Amino acid sequence: MALLKGGKSVDDAWQRIDGDEVLPETGPVVVDLSRWQQDRESLIARADAVGVRLQSDDDPESLAGDLDHLTLIALDFPGFKDGRAYSSARVLRERHAFKGELRAVGDVLLEHLLFMHRCGFDAFEIQSDDPERDWQIAVDDFDVWYQPTADGRPTALQRRSS
Amino acid sequence: MYRYDEFDQALVTQRAKQFARQVERRLAGELTEDQFLPLRLKNGLYLQLHAYMLRINVPYGVLSSRQLRKLAHIARTYDKDYGHWTTRQNMQFNWIRLEDMPEILLELASVEMHGIQSSGNCIRNTTADEYAGVAADEVEDPRVYCEIIRQWSSLHPEFSYLPRKFKIAVTGSDNDRAAVKVHDIGLRLYRNEAGEAGFEVFVGGGLGRTPFVGESIRAFLPTRDLLSYCEAILRIYNQLGRRDNKYKARIKILVHEMGLDEFGRQVEEEWERIREGALTLPDEEIERIRTHFEPPPYESLPAESAAYLAKRTQNQDFATWADQQLADHKQPGYAIVNVSCTPIGRAPGDISSGQMEVMADLADRFSFGELRVTHNQNLVLTDVRQEDVFTLWEALISAGLATANHGLISDTICCPGLDYCSLANARSIPLAEKLSARVADTSRQQEIGEIYVNMSGCINACGHHHVGNIGIVGVDKKNSELYQLMLGGSAEADASLGKILGPGFDEDGIIDAIERIVDAYVSLREDGERFIETYRRLGPAPFKEAAYDGTTQGR
């Protein structure tokens, strides 16, 4: 599994903590939502960065008041046909102005990168032999968009009236 | 009609190239069939019983002669020389090879056409009244807003992996010819008391295994808020719609399980957050799109053409056809002409490449080069001078397109059924052909009057059997094809769902039963009463008695 960020394969410094696993002394950790809710105070008190991993049926609203404490939110695609995390991403970015890393995890392929990016994801745990090539192919597919999202790509309407 | 600008064209061409790559990756084994499936579906490509089927969008049913000629070319070059109009105003080709798809999509892109989102769990082609822009009873032109929805819904990054497919329809007239109440979102365009244009919004309608008539979720939505409101509905649906069972994944089930009030509350809450945002439609953009739907350069003509009236008197066959196929035009001296693609004894909606060429030529000669596809799987020439109607009729006769059955019993809606479809339990096309052959006589059909017969080969209801005045659905019982009969459905403004009449019939038995039901109606109706009205007045009892009279079917 490779981590793709800013179009480049990068090392993943984050350590994933499943359920009640013991936390490492140091280093950034990603916990699931129930762990976050249970150990919120001690997690906030850690010196290193903390992230939360949401399942596709977790409500992103449940993190609305905690975003200042989170450096990363991972949104899970249990299968690529489960598109709930596209909405979760837009809710976090656009409704709550989350500025940290929004990471797509789970069943992530080349063919999904561009729409994910448009919805606000900026990091991808992708199954691929050559993630950087995949990224280049995916973002080169289209340069016309009708939908305004927070990704900053100008819409056809904005370009028509400019 | 709407013509692409550089941005629209670029998107469709880029999409064709993207799919060429995806096909290449599939053929090279870089994508599994499971991974490829949603990608090909979002380009309209299904795998059917015998071959790939390609569904091509005809946006809200509006088609130019140039586009129709391209479809004829594709039918001849890549298929078996015919195509099929669908109940959602699209075209289907039934014998496509995967390897040809990249080329076909580029051909389509060259005439501003595509198969984007004609299938898959995403927002499908938006449909509209086939008389949009010309109907005498129209309040506002729905095509303007259909085009706005088309653009917003195309490659929507958030809504491309919905729980299930999503269909939107718009009507601009009180006589709903777009069946908006059986869509996921139905929009009724009207003017409020202050004279402002807006929509009544219906949600949660749909057919399939669990049919629902859509309910009104908002009485008046200003036109500038169309997209933010649709986005709010889709976001709630995408987040909360069921994904555990594909048969319970449509928005109608969500609305039903949450209740309309709670669903509506959540939509309004989301809408309040986004309504003043970037989706608000600028007046200039609505006007820019409206300029594409300006009326064609009509001539000033008297309300009635003397030449047309004279031909009617001289030629009884012509008068009979005209009575059935013409509808009132808002422009004096012009007529809306319905062209039946459901001839007696033939599959509803099939059209040969030769007939497509003829229709394209006739559109150029008589109707400003434009055509419409109807949800009844027929065609319309919207702007024909009355004085040209006779010449047009003669040309239609030569092409085998002059059947006079618009809105009559032989003008059935029918799905592909077991002859093509991998889901079907029973054949539907041969049944439609048989019924139509049984009631072939035009004067008898006209005596019976308006009656909508809809047939599906299985409970998925692609033939809209729930909203046929008479609905037929194929079921599989002990490995033999059996047909159930429903009465009382309607897709019009007063939409209703049909109810099963009783035990099912075999193929011949159901044709006999329909004939007896129709005979009962004719003897029971009061002056000017349509079938649906008689049924609503009397209920199922007399029809049930007629249907099962003297038979042992299903007992």
Interface residues (C-beta under 8 A of the other chain):
Chain A: D59 F80 K81 D82 G83 R84 Y86 S87 S88 R90 V91 R95 L109 E111 L114 F115 M116 R118 C119 I137 D141 F142 D143 V144 W145 Y146 Q147 P148 T149 T155 A156 L157 R159 R160 S161
Chain B: D5 F7 D8 A10 L11 Q14 R15 K17 Q18 R21 Q22 L31 Q35 P38 L39 N121 Q151 W152 S154 L155 H156 P157 E158 F159 S160 Y161 L162 R235 N238 Q239 R243 R273 G277 A278 L279 P282 E284 E285 R288
